[in-house]
Amino acid sequence: MKQIYKKLLAAALGVSMLLSMVGCGQSDTSEQTQTDSEQTQAANENEAKVLTIVTAKELDNLTTLTMNKENNIACGLVYETLVAYEDGEIVPELAEEWGWDETNTVLTFKLRQDVAFTDGAAFNAESVKEILDFDRSNPNFSGIKGIYNIESVEVVDEYTVAVHYAAPCFSYINDFCFQNVAGMMSPECV
């Protein structure tokens, strides 16, 4: 008899809970939700942004010259490149366009003009030349032929830079996609 009583009590409580939830049914809150969402978005825009990265060891230097495997992840989040990979294709990033001369030994980049480094330094052909000259001095980049084999970097005009090679190689452009090698850091860091 006690078991039947317990079952009936449990069923009655279940039904009363179900009915109370139906009473809390949907109402038209779309306008209130939109207002709340707008307020949250406005609050988020005014907050300071913090980027937290977890690595195997302390990141003590983010220059491309001293990159190591622990810093590669951070480098990819910090630096942009002249060109990038997207869906298996090379696409513009900090360079609006690029192309080879008729000998395939000079790679010319036309740079975006609406960019500055986070420290306020200008992003232009002079800064790209300084960065590439710095990067090509790294003996660890000997496997990154697009950077290591640079013969010289020429400033053509304020937003055009020409990279000269001794011999043609179709894959040089690919090496400009790697943030940990060809990331454009401020020349103030060089």
SULDAUR-V539540 format. One record per run of one state. SS is the DSSP state (~ for helix, > for strand, _ for the rest). FROM is the first residue (numbers start at 0). TO is the last residue. If there is no record, write none. Layout:
ss=SS from=FROM to=TO
ss=SS from=FROM to=TO
This chain:
ss=_ from=0 to=0
ss=~ from=1 to=22
ss=_ from=23 to=28
ss=~ from=29 to=45
ss=_ from=46 to=62
ss=~ from=63 to=65
ss=_ from=66 to=67
ss=~ from=68 to=77
ss=_ from=78 to=81
ss=> from=82 to=85
ss=_ from=86 to=87
ss=> from=88 to=91
ss=_ from=92 to=93
ss=> from=94 to=99
ss=_ from=100 to=104
ss=> from=105 to=110
ss=_ from=111 to=114
ss=> from=115 to=115
ss=_ from=116 to=120
ss=> from=121 to=121
ss=_ from=122 to=123
ss=~ from=124 to=135
ss=_ from=136 to=137
ss=~ from=138 to=142
ss=_ from=143 to=143
ss=~ from=144 to=147
ss=_ from=148 to=148
ss=> from=149 to=156
ss=_ from=157 to=158
ss=> from=159 to=164
ss=_ from=165 to=170
ss=~ from=171 to=174
ss=_ from=175 to=177
ss=~ from=178 to=181
ss=_ from=182 to=185
ss=~ from=186 to=188
ss=_ from=189 to=189
